[in-house]
Amino acid sequence: MLTRHFLLCVFSICTNASVAQVHTLRLKKHGRTVQVFTENSRFTFQTKDGSWNDGIIDHLSPDTLYLTRTVLNYSLGGIDTQHFSGYRYAIDEINALPSRREKVINNGGRVKVILGHEKFAWIRNGTFFNLIGGGYALLNITNSVIDKDPPFSRKNISRLALAGAAFLGGHILKFNFNSHRKIGKKYQLEISDY
């Protein structure tokens, strides 16, 4: 009789565990899953107002995620970690996620996302072309002044136009550069059952 009750309890526990659904938060790029977050995963994101948040996912519902924010305080004695639970964010409030190459810095509750191991970021964000264009224009004008030639003469104007084009190209790259994964046409967030 005792073994019968024991087997009945084990069977009911196993069937309940197999029916339980696990909610997952999926980041998709053009409809293909790129990254999956589950409960107890660390999650860093930017809200629509531009503030960054970092914490551990407590629970996922069909359109909301519940987060325990983590605050790290650095001191001479070491790192003090505090957890604040009860934060609730709708999926529609999330604006961007950091890319895998970006570095997340959590200092006293202030979360910053900076370029970490971003390869060729100084070319992709236009800094290189701004420096080259501005430096070439400055060098060209300085040489013209030293040689006592007019800096904007007819033979010099094409060189200055090339420097201006490089500088303008750098500004266009800077305007279009976004190292974050912005939620919209390219990236989508979706909560689904696993």
C-alpha positions as CSV (number, residue, x, y, z in Angstrom):
1,M,0.0,0.0,0.0
2,L,2.8,2.4,0.9
3,T,4.7,1.7,-2.3
4,R,1.5,2.3,-4.3
5,H,1.1,5.8,-2.7
6,F,4.8,6.5,-3.3
7,L,4.5,5.5,-7.0
8,L,1.4,7.6,-7.4
9,C,3.2,10.7,-5.9
10,V,6.2,10.2,-8.0
11,F,4.0,9.8,-11.1
12,S,2.0,13.0,-10.4
13,I,5.2,15.0,-9.7
14,C,6.8,13.9,-13.0
15,T,3.7,14.7,-15.0
16,N,3.3,18.1,-13.5
17,A,7.0,18.9,-14.2
18,S,6.6,17.9,-17.8
19,V,3.6,20.1,-18.3
20,A,5.2,23.2,-16.8
21,Q,6.1,25.8,-19.4
22,V,9.3,27.8,-19.4
23,H,9.0,31.3,-20.7
24,T,11.9,32.6,-22.7
25,L,12.8,36.1,-24.0
26,R,14.1,35.8,-27.5
27,L,16.1,38.4,-29.4
28,K,15.5,37.9,-33.1
29,K,17.4,39.4,-36.0
30,H,15.3,39.5,-39.1
31,G,13.1,36.7,-37.6
32,R,15.9,34.4,-36.6
33,T,16.8,33.8,-32.9
34,V,20.1,35.4,-32.0
35,Q,20.0,35.2,-28.2
36,V,17.8,33.6,-25.6
37,F,17.2,34.8,-22.1
38,T,15.4,32.7,-19.5
39,E,14.4,33.3,-15.8
40,N,17.6,33.9,-13.7
41,S,19.5,35.2,-16.7
42,R,21.4,38.5,-16.5
43,F,19.7,41.1,-18.7
44,T,20.9,44.6,-19.6
45,F,18.8,46.9,-21.7
46,Q,18.0,50.5,-22.5
47,T,14.5,51.9,-22.0
48,K,12.8,54.4,-24.3
49,D,13.9,57.3,-22.1
50,G,17.6,56.4,-22.7
51,S,18.5,55.0,-19.3
52,W,20.3,51.6,-19.0
53,N,19.1,48.9,-16.6
54,D,20.9,45.8,-15.5
55,G,19.6,42.9,-13.4
56,I,18.4,39.3,-13.2
57,I,15.1,38.2,-14.8
58,D,12.8,36.9,-12.1
59,H,9.8,36.1,-14.1
60,L,8.5,36.4,-17.7
61,S,4.8,36.9,-18.6
62,P,3.5,37.2,-22.1
63,D,4.3,40.9,-22.4
64,T,6.2,41.8,-19.3
65,L,9.5,41.0,-17.6
66,Y,10.1,41.2,-13.9
67,L,13.6,42.2,-12.9
68,T,15.7,42.2,-9.8
69,R,18.2,45.1,-10.2
70,T,21.7,44.6,-9.1
71,V,23.7,47.5,-7.6
72,L,27.5,47.0,-7.3
73,N,29.4,49.4,-5.0
74,Y,33.2,49.3,-5.2
75,S,35.3,50.2,-2.2
76,L,38.6,49.4,-0.6
77,G,37.0,46.5,1.3
78,G,35.8,44.8,-1.9
79,I,32.6,44.8,-3.9
80,D,29.3,45.2,-2.1
81,T,26.3,43.7,-4.0
82,Q,22.7,44.8,-3.4
83,H,19.6,43.4,-5.0
84,F,16.3,45.3,-5.4
85,S,13.4,43.3,-6.7
86,G,10.0,44.3,-8.0
87,Y,10.9,46.1,-11.2
88,R,8.5,45.5,-14.0
89,Y,9.1,46.4,-17.6
90,A,6.8,45.9,-20.6
91,I,8.5,44.6,-23.7
92,D,7.4,47.7,-25.6
93,E,9.5,49.9,-23.1
94,I,12.8,48.2,-24.2
95,N,14.6,50.3,-26.8
96,A,18.0,48.6,-27.2
97,L,20.3,45.9,-26.0
98,P,24.1,46.0,-25.9
99,S,25.9,44.1,-28.5
100,R,28.0,41.1,-27.4
101,R,31.2,43.2,-27.9
102,E,30.1,46.0,-25.7
103,K,31.1,46.2,-22.0
104,V,28.5,46.8,-19.3
105,I,29.7,48.8,-16.3
106,N,27.6,48.8,-13.2
107,N,28.8,51.3,-10.5
108,G,26.5,52.2,-7.7
109,G,23.4,51.5,-9.6
110,R,24.5,53.6,-12.6
111,V,24.7,51.4,-15.6
112,K,26.9,52.4,-18.5
113,V,27.5,50.6,-21.7
114,I,30.8,51.4,-23.5
115,L,32.6,50.0,-26.5
116,G,34.5,47.0,-25.2
117,H,36.3,44.8,-27.8
118,E,34.7,46.5,-30.8
119,K,36.9,45.9,-33.8
120,F,37.7,48.9,-36.0
121,A,35.1,51.0,-34.1
122,W,37.2,54.1,-34.7
123,I,36.7,53.6,-38.5
124,R,33.1,52.5,-38.2
125,N,32.1,55.5,-36.1
126,G,33.8,58.0,-38.4
127,T,36.6,59.2,-36.0
128,F,39.3,58.1,-38.4
129,F,37.9,60.0,-41.4
130,N,37.3,63.1,-39.3
131,L,40.9,63.1,-38.1
132,I,42.2,62.4,-41.6
133,G,40.0,65.1,-43.3
134,G,40.7,67.7,-40.6
135,G,44.4,67.0,-40.5
136,Y,44.8,67.1,-44.2
137,A,42.9,70.4,-44.5
138,L,45.0,71.9,-41.6
139,L,48.2,70.7,-43.2
140,N,47.3,72.0,-46.6
141,I,46.3,75.5,-45.3
142,T,49.4,75.7,-43.1
143,N,51.7,74.8,-46.0
144,S,50.0,77.5,-48.2
145,V,50.5,80.1,-45.5
146,I,54.1,79.1,-45.0
147,D,54.8,79.3,-48.7
148,K,52.9,82.7,-48.8
149,D,50.4,81.3,-51.3
150,P,46.7,82.1,-50.9
151,P,45.2,79.1,-49.0
152,F,42.0,79.0,-51.2
153,S,43.7,79.3,-54.6
154,R,42.4,77.4,-57.6
155,K,45.0,74.6,-57.4
156,N,44.5,74.2,-53.7
157,I,40.7,74.2,-53.7
158,S,40.5,70.5,-55.0
159,R,42.7,69.3,-52.2
160,L,40.6,71.1,-49.6
161,A,37.5,69.7,-51.2
162,L,39.0,66.2,-50.8
163,A,39.7,66.9,-47.1
164,G,36.2,68.3,-46.7
165,A,34.7,65.2,-48.3
166,A,36.7,62.9,-45.9
167,F,35.5,65.0,-43.0
168,L,31.9,64.9,-44.2
169,G,32.1,61.2,-44.7
170,G,33.3,60.8,-41.1
171,H,30.3,62.8,-39.9
172,I,27.9,60.7,-41.9
173,L,29.4,57.5,-40.5
174,K,29.2,58.9,-37.0
175,F,25.5,59.8,-37.5
176,N,24.7,56.3,-38.8
177,F,26.9,54.4,-36.3
178,N,25.0,52.6,-33.5
179,S,26.9,49.9,-31.6
180,H,23.7,48.8,-29.7
181,R,21.2,46.4,-31.0
182,K,18.2,48.7,-31.4
183,I,14.8,47.1,-31.3
184,G,12.8,47.9,-34.4
185,K,13.0,46.6,-38.0
186,K,16.2,44.7,-37.7
187,Y,15.9,43.3,-34.1
188,Q,12.7,42.2,-32.3
189,L,12.1,41.0,-28.8
190,E,9.6,38.2,-28.2
191,I,8.5,36.3,-25.1
192,S,7.5,32.7,-25.9
193,D,6.9,29.5,-24.2
194,Y,9.6,26.9,-24.5
